């Protein structure tokens, strides 16, 4: 079976109370597609329903995002909005707390039901709240998988996504790829998926070799921009062709900004070069396509720099996406150990 993470992220804009039911059904469908056993698909639906209900009651410009886990076997349900933010998130998680006269058990129930749960909120000049709830079977709960997050969205009005992404753990290191097929729509998606299949065939090869294999595989497509990132315990290697950006984030700021070499994978690709940079423990490496406005990294708010990878991906995709283009963010931390 192909990895379900190859599909773009399902999204449900919560601009009406009817979106609550749609979010629940979307989460149930994605969980079934991940072949989650027993009651887990129904639990995914409950989680999505609670998060969408919270957005409908309290937030502006809220969206629920649903997808398979980037690593491991399970489903991830994200919620993101543009405010007004929570002044006391811990209090909002307590059963019985409410600002609208309802029972107020939604977020507390979600945090108990989820295998992994995280929430961050910011008020002030750039308010917002970001929630990640993950459901996984008992044998798929390795803590190092929590250091990865991603969101991949098609251009507005398109059914197919010309972007793709993947991340795998091998003996060579934790290796991530973000792909952007030229243009958008079906032909861009074909190019991105061809590159993705090549990546999954031998992801532990040296990064320039992976790009060379992709270049051969994409010769009869419209081509793609490709960014490859390999994470080691204390550093990262980046190798890219085209406008895929790589950055290193820590609570102190953005320490590295890299862009791929000019060119197109599949069409006269230049000889790839590898650029290494330090990635201290706790720092986050980010790959994103040009469907995410690069200006977010010029002076990001301190709370953005502290977000864990799943919430960081949601915040960047939700807050800085160019809706007329496919948009992908992948954020990851180096694992303390590999298989």
TILOKE-925289 format. One record per atom (N, C-alpha, C): residue in one letter; x, y, z. Coordinates in pm, whole numbers, plus 32768, in hexadecimal, padded with zeros to 4 digits. Layout:
BEGIN
aXYZ/...
//
This chain:
BEGIN
x80557F898000/x800080008000/x8058807C8000/x803880E27FAF/x8085815D7FAE/x806E81A98030/x80D281F98053/x80C9824480D0/x805B82AD80C5/x7FF782AF8121/x7F8A830F8115/x7FB7839F8125/x803183B6815A/x8062843E816B/x8081847F80E6/x807D84348076/x809584707FF4/x802484CD7FCB/x7FAE84C08005/x7F3D85157FE3/x7F4D859E8025/x7F1486077FE8/x7F19868A802B/x7EC5868A80A9/x7ED786F080FA/x7E8B87008176/x7DFA87248157/x7D9C86DD8195/x7D0F87018189/x7CF3877A81E1/x7CA687D881AF/x7C8A885181FC/x7BF6887081FB/x7BC488A0826D/x7B3988C8827B/x7B37895282BA/x7B0F89B6826D/x7B018A3D82A4/x7A848A4482FA/x7A948A748372/x7A238A7883D0/x79E98B0583CD/x79948B1F8369/x79538BA1835A/x78BC8B98836F/x788D8B23839A/x77FE8B0E83B2/x77F18A92840A/x77858A888456/x77778A1684B2/x776F89928467/x7745899583E7/x773F8919839A/x77CA88DD8382/x7833892E8390/x78BC88FC837C/x78E4889983E9/x78A0889C845A/x78C1884084C7/x78AA87B0849A/x78398797845C/x781D870F842A/x787F86E783BD/x78A087448364/x78FE872582F8/x798887048330/x79B4874D8396/x7A36873083D4/x7A3786A48410/x79C986808453/x79C085FB8490/x79C6858D8426/x797A859C83BA/x797985368352/x7A00852E830A/x7A4285A082F8/x7AC685A082B9/x7B298554830E/x7B28856C8390/x7B85852783EA/x7B69849183EC/x7AEB846A83EE/x7AC983DC83ED/x7AFA839A836B/x7AE883DD82FB/x7B1183A5827B/x7BA983968274/x7BF383FD82A1/x7C8683F4829D/x7CB6838582FA/x7C7B837A8371/x7CA2831183D0/x7C8882868396/x7C1982758351/x7BFD81F38310/x7C6181D982A1/x7C8682428255/x7CEA823381EE/x7D71820B8226/x7D8E823482A2/x7E09820A82E6/x7DFD817F8323/x7D8881418313/x7D6D80BA8347/x7D7D80B383DE/x7D4E811B8423/x7D51811984B5/x7CE780B784E7/x7D088068854C/x7CAE7FFE8578/x7C41802E85D7/x7BDD7FDA85E8/x7B797FEB8650/x7B31806F864B/x7B2A80AF86BF/x7ADE812B86CE/x7B3081A786AC/x7BAE81998682/x7C01820F866B/x7BC9826D85FF/x7B93823B858F/x7B57829B8531/x7AE682ED856D/x7A9382AF85C0/x7A2882FB8602/x7A61835E8666/x7ACC833886AB/x7B0B83968707/x7B47840C86BB/x7B8083F28645/x7BB4846085F3/x7B4484C085CD/x7AD0848885AD/x7A5E84DD858B/x7A3385338601/x7A3384F98678/x7A0D854686F0/x7A7085B78708/x7AF0859A86FB/x7B5786018711/x7B46867386AD/x7B358651862D/x7B2486B885C8/x7AA5870A85E0/x7A3C86C7860A/x79BF870E8628/x79D18770869A/x7A1687468704/x7A2B879F8777/x7A8288178751/x7AEC87FE8703/x7B43886D86DC/x7AFA88CE8680/x7AAB88998622/x7A6088F085C8/x79F5893F8614/x79B588FE8674/x7952894486C6/x799389B88711/x7A0989A18747/x7A508A0A878E/x7A728A7E8731/x7A9F8A5E86B7/x7ABC8AC88657/x7A3E8B168633/x79D08AD0861F/x79538B1285F8/x79218B708664/x79348B4B86E1/x79018B9C8750/x795C8C108775/x79DF8BFB876B/x7A3C8C5987AB/x7A9C8CA1874D/x7AB38C6D86D4/x7B268C9C8686/x7AFA8CE18605/x7B5A8D2585C7/x7B498D5D8542/x7BAA8D1984E3/x7B7E8D068466/x7BCF8CC783FD/x7C098C43842E/x7BB38BEA845C/x7BE18B6A8490/x7BD98AFC8427/x7C388A9E842D/x7C3C8A2E83D1/x7C6889B1841C/x7C2B894183FB/x7C5688BE842B/x7CA2887983BA/x7D18884583D9/x7D6B87FD8378/x7D77876C83A7/x7D69870D834A/x7D6B867F836D/x7DC78636830C/x7E1B85DB8341/x7E75858F82EB/x7EAE85188338/x7EE784B782F3/x7F32844E8337/x7FAB848A837F/x7FDE844383E2/x805684728427/x80CC847683C6/x812284DC83D2/x819984E0837D/x81F484688390/x8201843A840B/x824D83C1842C/x81F583678482/x81F882E58465/x81A9828984B4/x811F82738479/x80CB823084C4/x804882048496/x7FE0824784ED/x7F9382A084B2/x7F2E82E684FF/x7EFB835D84B2/x7EA683AD84F2/x7E6A842184B4/x7E86849C8509/x7E96850D84C5/x7EB1858D8508/x7E4185EE84E5/x7E0D8632854C/x7DA486978539/x7DD887198574/x7DE3877E851E/x7E1688018545/x7DA58867853E/x7DAB88CB8595/x7D4F893B858D/x7DA089BB8599/x7D818A1C8544/x7DC98A9B8544/x7D678B0C852C/x7D818B7F856B/x7D2B8BF38556/x7D7F8C738561/x7D3D8CE48550/x7D808D668557/x7D508DB885CE/x7D2D8D778639/x7D0A8DC286B0/x7C798DAB86DA/x7C598DE08751/x7CA48E44879E/x7D138E0D87F7/x7D288D8B87FC/x7D8C8D518854/x7D548D3588DF/x7D9B8CE08929/x7D728CBC89B0/x7DD28CFC8A14/x7D9B8D448A73/x7DF18D7F8AD9/x7E268D178B3B/x7DD98CAB8B4E/x7E028C438BAC/x7DE18BBA8B70/x7E378B848B14/x7E178B068AD2/x7E018A928B33/x7E4F8A8C8B9F/x7E3E8A1D8BFE/x7DB38A1E8C3C/x7D828A948C58/x7CFB8A9E8C92/x7C928A738C2C/x7CAB8A928BAC/x7C4C8A6B8B44/x7C4589D38B32/x7CAE898C8B5C/x7CAE88FB8B52/x7C6388B88BC6/x7C4489038C2C/x7C0188C98CA0/x7B6D88B48C82/x7B39883F8CA1/x7AAA88248C8F/x7A5988878CE1/x79EC88B98CA2/x799489158CE7/x79B389A68CCD/x7A2B89C58C95/x7A498A508C75/x7A058A768BF3/x79C08AE58BEF/x797A8B128B78/x796C8BA98B78/x79698BE38B02/x794D8C728AF5/x78CB8C8A8AAA/x78858C1F8A84/x780C8C2F8A34/x77938BEE8A74/x779E8BBE8AEE/x772B8B838B31/x77148AF28B11/x776E8AB18AC5/x77608A238AA7/x77A589D18B13/x77A5894D8B03/x77E188F78B69/x7878890A8B72/x78BA89328B05/x794889508B0B/x79A088D68B1D/x798088668AE0/x79D287ED8AF1/x7A2287CA8A75/x7A1788198A09/x7A5087F48989/x7AE587DE898B/x7B35884489AB/x7BC6883789A5/x7BF987D48A0D/x7BBC87D08A81/x7BE5876F8AE5/x7BCF86E08AB6/x7B5C86C88A75/x7B4186438A40/x7BA2861F89D1/x7BC3867F897B/x7C218665890E/x7CAA86408945/x7CD8868989AA/x7D5E866E89E1/x7D6785E48A20/x7CF985B28A59/x7CF9852D8A94/x7CED84C08A2A/x7CA284DB89C1/x7C898476895B/x7D0184628900/x7D4D84CB88E7/x7DBB84C48888/x7E31847788C1/x7E7884318868/x7EF683F0888F/x7F5D845888B5/x7F6684C28866/x7FBD85358882/x7F6D85B38868/x7F7E861688BF/x7F32869288B5/x7F8D870788D4/x7F8587708883/x7FCE87EB88A1/x7F7B88638879/x7F8A88CE88C2/x7F3E894888AB/x7F9589C188CF/x7F938A25887A/x7FD48AA48896/x7F778B14886A/x7F7D8B8488AF/x7F288BF5888D/x7F738C7788A5/x7F568CDA8854/x7F958D5D8863/x7F2B8DC88850/x7F2A8E2B88A9/x7ED68EA18894/x7F328F138869/x7F068F8D8872/x7F5C8FFC884C/x7F4F901E87B9/x7FBB9052877B/x7FB0908586F1/x7F9C90198688/x7FC88F9E869F/x7FB58F31863E/x7F768EBA8686/x7EF58EC586A7/x7EB58E5C86F8/x7E9A8DDE86A7/x7E8A8D7286EF/x7E668CF386B0/x7E718C828713/x7E348C1286F1/x7E3D8B988741/x7E568B2486E3/x7EAE8AC7870C/x7ED28A5486BA/x7ECA89D88710/x7E85897386DE/x7E6E88F78728/x7E96888286D0/x7ED8881F870B/x7EF887A386C5/x7ECB872E871C/x7E7786D986E4/x7E4C865E8727/x7E6C85E986CC/x7EB685888702/x7EDD851386B4/x7EA3849586F2/x7E75843C869B/x7E4183BA86C5/x7E93834D8684/x7EC482EF86D4/x7F14828186A0/x7EF6820386EF/x7F02818E86B0/x7EF3810F86F9/x7F6181038763/x7F4D80AE87C6/x7FAF80A38835/x803D80858808/x8052803A879C/x80D880188771/x811A8082871B/x80D980F58705/x810C815D86AD/x811981E186F8/x815B81DF876A/x815E825787BE/x81EB827C87E8/x824A8273878A/x82D3829587AA/x82E2832C87BC/x831D8359882B/x832083E98848/x836F843987E1/x83D583FD87A0/x8425844A8741/x83D4847186C6/x8362842F86AD/x83108454863C/x82C784D88654/x82C6850986CE/x8281858786EA/x82D1860086BC/x834F85ED8698/x83A2865C866D/x8396867A85D9/x8326865A859C/x8310866E850C/x828486A584F7/x82798703849A/x81F587378475/x81F6876483E5/x8182876383A5/x817A8790831A/x80EA87B182F6/x80DB88108299/x805A882E825C/x8075884381C7/x802188068171/x8031880D80DF/x7FA9882A80A3/x7F9B889F805F/x7F1888CE8032/x7F1A88F07F9D/x7EB388C87F53/x7EAB88EF7EC6/x7E8389817EB7/x7EA189B97E42/x7E748A407E24/x7DDB8A467E2B/x7DA88AB97E53/x7D198AC87E61/x7CD48AAE7DDA/x7C708A587DDC/x7C278A367D63/x7C5C89BB7D1C/x7CCE89867D47/x7D08890F7D0A/x7CE788937D5C/x7CC788257D18/x7CAE87A87D5E/x7D2F875C7D79/x7D9187697D1F/x7E1187257D2F/x7E7C87877D5D/x7EDD87547DA8/x7F4587A97DE1/x7FC987907D97/x800687F97D66/x808787F07D24/x80FC87EA7D81/x80E587F77E03/x814C87E57E6A/x814187597EA4/x81AD872B7EDF/x81AC86AE7F2B/x821C86B67F91/x8219865A7FF3/x82808659805B/x828785CF8098/x82F885B380D9/x83098534811F/x837B85438181/x837D84EC81E5/x83EB84E68244/x83F884568273/x84738427827B/x848D839C82A3/x8506839A8300/x850B83368356/x857F831C83AB/x85CA82A48374/x864B82B78356/x86A0824A8326/x8724824E8372/x877C81F18355/x880081F08394/x8851826D8371/x883282AB82FF/x887D832382D4/x885183A0831D/x87DF839D835D/x87AA841283A2/x871784238383/x86D9848183C4/x864D84A483A7/x864E84FA8329/x860E84CB82BE/x8616850C823C/x858D853B8211/x858585BB81EA/x850785F881C2/x8513862F8134/x84A2863480EF/x849E866E8069/x841F86C0805A/x842B87348019/x83B987827FEC/x83C887957F56/x835C87797F0C/x835B877A7E7B/x82F187DB7E49/x831288257DE0/x82B688857DA5/x82B888737D0F/x825688297CD8/x824B881B7C48/x822F88A17C08/x826C88BB7B95/x825B893E7B56/x81C989597B38/x819D89D17B5A/x811289F77B4B/x80BD89B97BB7/x804189987B95/x7FEA89507BF3/x7F8489017BA5/x7F3388B37BEB/x7ED3885D7BA8/x7F0C87D37B89/x7ECD878C7B2A/x7EEB87007B12/x7F7A86E87AE5/x7FAD87367A86/x8034871D7A53/x809E87397ABC/x8089879E7B0E/x80E787B97B7C/x80E387477BE1/x806A87137BFC/x805D86A47C5B/x80A286277C26/x809A860E7BA4/x80DD85997B6A/x817485A37B7D/x81AD861A7B68/x823D862C7B7A/x826486187C0B/x821886537C67/x823986477CF6/x822F85B77D25/x81C8856F7CF7/x81B884E57D24/x8223848A7CE8/x824F84A57C6E/x82BC84567C34/x833C84697C86/x835784E57CAE/x83CD84FF7D02/x83BE84BE7D8A/x834584BE7DBF/x832E84827E41/x834583EB7E3E/x831983A97DD5/x833183197DC9/x83C782FB7DC2/x8412834E7D7D/x84A2833C7D75/x84E2834E7DFE/x84B483B07E49/x84E983C67ED0/x84D3834D7F28/x845A83167F24/x843B82A57F7D/x848582267F55/x84B5821E7ED9/x84FB81A57EAE/x857C81917EFB/x85CC81FA7F0D/x864A81F07F57/x866882757F9B/x862182968004/x8632831A8043/x86B4832B8090/x86FB82BD80AA/x877682C880FA/x87F282DD80A4/x87E582E88021/x885883057FCC/x888D83927FE7/x890A83B17FC1/x8939843C7FCA/x88D9849A7F83/x88C485117FBA/x885E856A7F86/x8871858D7EF2/x88EC85A97EC3/x88FB85C57E33/x88D2854E7DDB/x88E784D47E0B/x88BD845F7DBE/x882484567DB7/x87E184767E26/x874F84757E24/x871C84D97DBC/x875885517DB9/x872F85B57D56/x874D85867CC8/x87BF85447CB3/x87DF85127C2D/x877984AB7BFF/x874F84527C58/x86E883EF7C35/x866484357C14/x8641849B7C62/x85C684E57C46/x85D085297BBE/x864385607B9D/x865585A57B1E/x863785487AA9/x866584CA7AB3/x864984697A4A/x85B484447A47/x857984367ABD/x84EC840D7AC5/x848C84787A91/x84B684F77A95/x845D85657A71/x8472859A79E4/x84C385547992/x84E48588790E/x846B859678B2/x8405854578C8/x838F854C7871/x8319858D78BA/x833685DB7921/x82D1862B7967/x82F386BF7955/x82A487167990/x82C387A37987/x832F87CD79EA/x835F876E7A3F/x83CD878C7A99/x839F87C37B1E/x83FE87D37B7A/x83DA87FC7C01/x844F88427C45/x842F88927CA8/x849188C27D0A/x8494885D7D7C/x850C88417DB0/x851C87DA7E16/x857A880D7E83/x855187FB7EFF/x85A888167F71/x85B5879B7FC7/x863187707FE0/x864E86FB8033/x8697872780B0/x867386ED8120/x86AF871181A0/x86CC869181EE/x87488682821B/x876C860E826D/x8799864082F6/x87538611835D/x876C863C83E6/x87C185D78430/x882B8608846F/x888185BA84C6/x887285EF8554/x88AA85AC85B8/x889485D78642/x88B8866A865F/x891C86A38619/x8944872B8638/x8951878585BE/x892887558548/x893787A584CF/x88D387748466/x88CE87BE83F8/x8875879A8389/x88BD87B58306/x889B8767829F/x88CD877A8218/x8857879B81BD/x88688803816A/x87FF882C810C/x88348822807F/x87E287EE8025/x880487E37F99/x878587FF7F4A/x878788677EF7/x870C888C7EB4/x872288C97E2C/x86BE88BB7DD7/x86B988F77D53/x8634893F7D48/x863889C17D2B/x85BD8A0E7D22/x85998A517DA5/x85248A8C7DA6/x84FF8AE77E14/x84BC8A9D7E88/x85058A407EC4/x84DB8A027F41/x85388A397FAE/x84FF8A768013/x854F8AB8807A/x85658A5C80F1/x85DC8A67812B/x85FF8A1E81A5/x862B8A84820D/x85FB8A738288/x861D8ACE82F4/x86348A808374/x86808ABB83CF/x86948A838453/x865E8AE584B9/x86058AB58512/x85C58B098576/x85EA8ADB8602/x86008B3B8659/x86128B2286E8/x85CD8B938731/x85BB8B8987B5/x857A8BF787FD/x85BF8C7E87EA/x863F8C7C87C4/x86878CFA87AF/x86718D3A8728/x86368CF186C9/x861E8D2B8646/x86378CC985D6/x86398CFD855B/x86558CAE84E4/x86EB8CB784CA/x87318C4684D1/x87C38C4984C9/x87F88C2C843E/x87AB8BEA83EA/x87D98BC98363/x87648BD48303/x87808C0A828B/x871D8C13821E/x87608BE6819E/x872F8B7B8163/x876A8B4480EA/x86FD8B328081/x87238B468003/x86CA8B2D7F92/x87138AD47F2F/x86C98A817EE7/x87068A267E88/x874D8A6C7E16/x87A88A247DD4/x87ED8A597D60/x87898A757CF0/x87A38AD97C9C/x87498AF37C2B/x87428A797BCF/x86CB8A5B7BA0/x86BB89EB7B45/x863A89A17B5E/x862589377B0E/x85AD88E47B18/x85D888527B16/x85A988047B73/x85C587757B73/x857387357B03/x85BA86F27AA9/x857B86B97A32/x859E870279B3/x85D6877C79BD/x85F487CD7947/x867A8813795A/x86E787D3792F/x876988147934/x8794883979C0/x877F87E07A1E/x87A087FC7AAB/x883788127ABC/x8861887A7B06/x88EE888B7B23/x892088217B85/x89A388147B92/x89DC87B57BF1/x89B587DD7C7E/x897187887CC9/x894287B07D4F/x89B687C07DB1/x89A688207E0B/x8A0888377E75/x89C2882A7EFC/x8A0C87F97F5E/x89D987E87FE6/x8A0C885A803D/x89B28895808B/x89D688FF80E9/x89B688CF8176/x8A1988C881CB/x8A04889F8255/x89F7891782B1/x89AB8906831C/x89A089708380/x898289308408/x89AE89718474/x8995893884F9/x8901893B851C/x88D688D58564/x884B88CE8592/x884F889B8622/x886188F58683/x886D88CB870F/x87EF8884873F/x87FE883987A8/x878B87F387E2/x871D88578806/x86A4883887DE/x8633889187F7/x861788F08784/x867489008725/x865B895486B1/x86048908864D/x85BE895385F9/x856389198596/x85908940850A/x859988DF84B1/x85B388F98424/x852F890083DA/x8525895F837D/x84AA89748332/x84C98971829D/x847A89278251/x8477892D81BF/x83EF89628195/x83EC89BE8133/x836989E580FF/x83738A10806D/x830789FC8026/x82FF8A237F9A/x82DF8AB77F91/x82E28AED7F14/x82CB8B7C7F06/x82388BA17F0D/x81E18B3E7F26/x81578B5F7F45/x81448B967FD1/x81AF8B938022/x81B18BD480A5/x82078C518098/x81D18CC380BB/x82168D4380AD/x82948D438104/x83098D5580C5/x83888D4D810C/x839B8DBF816F/x834A8E268168/x835C8E9881C3/x833C8E768254/x82FB8E02826B/x82DF8DDC82F6/x835F8DD28348/x83D08DAE8307/x844D8D95834F/x84A18E118365/x84778E858333/x84C78EFE8343/x84CC8F2B83D5/x845A8F268418/x84558F4E84A5/x83E28F0584E9/x83EC8E8084F8/x837C8E348530/x83688E5585C4/x82EB8E5785F3/x82D28E6E8682/x83138E0286D6/x833D8E228750/x837F8DBE87A4/x832D8D4087B9/x82A88D4A87C1/x82598CD187DA/x82618C718764/x82718CA486EA/x827E8C4C8675/x82FE8BF88680/x836A8C3786AD/x83EA8BF086B8/x83E58B80871E/x83878B85877A/x837E8B2087E4/x83178AB487C7/x82D08ABD8758/x82698A59873B/x82A789D2871A/x826E8964874C/x829D88DF8723/x827E88CA868F/x82C6886F864B/x82B9886285B9/x822A88538584/x81D1880185BF/x814A87F98585/x8100887E8589/x810C88C885F8/x80C789488602/x810B89B385AF/x818F89AD85A2/x81D68A0A854C/x81A989FB84BB/x819D897F848D/x816F89678404/x80E489A083EF/x808B8989844E/x800389BD8442/x80018A558443/x80528A92849B/x80538B2484A5/x80868B648424/x80F08B2C83E8/x81278B66836E/x80CA8B5182F7/x80928AD882EB/x80398ABE827B/x7FB88B0F8286/x7F848B1B82FE/x7F068B638311/x7F188BF98307/x7F878C29833C/x7F998CBA8346/x7FE38CFA82D2/x80308CAB8284/x80878CE8821E/x807B8CA58196/x80128C5B8181/x7FFE8C168102/x7FD18C788096/x80058C63801B/x7FD38CA87FA5/x7F688C4D7F67/x7EEB8C767F6E/x7E7E8C1A7F4C/x7E7A8BF97EB7/x7EBB8C477E62/x7EBA8C2A7DD3/x7F278BC97DAA/x7F728B967E08/x7FDB8B367DEB/x7FD28AC27E4C/x80058A4E7E23/x801589DF7E81/x80768A0A7EEE/x805E89DD7F67/x80AF8A0A7FD9/x80CE89948035/x814E89858056/x8178891880AE/x81DD894A8114/x81CB891F8190/x822B893581FB/x824C88AF8239/x82CB88958252/x82F5881F829D/x8359884E8306/x833E88318384/x8395885983F2/x83BE87DD843F/x843E87D68466/x846F875D84A9/x84E4877E8505/x84EF872F856E/x8562873485C8/x85B186B485B9/x863186BB85D6/x8685864485CD/x865C85DF8639/x864E85608616/x862F84FD867A/x86A984E186D0/x869384BE874E/x8701849C87A5/x873F8416877F/x86EE83C3873F/x872183418710/x86D4831A8693/x870D82C48643/x86CE829585CA/x86C181FC85D1/x866E81C18579/x865D812F857C/x86DF80E7856D/
//
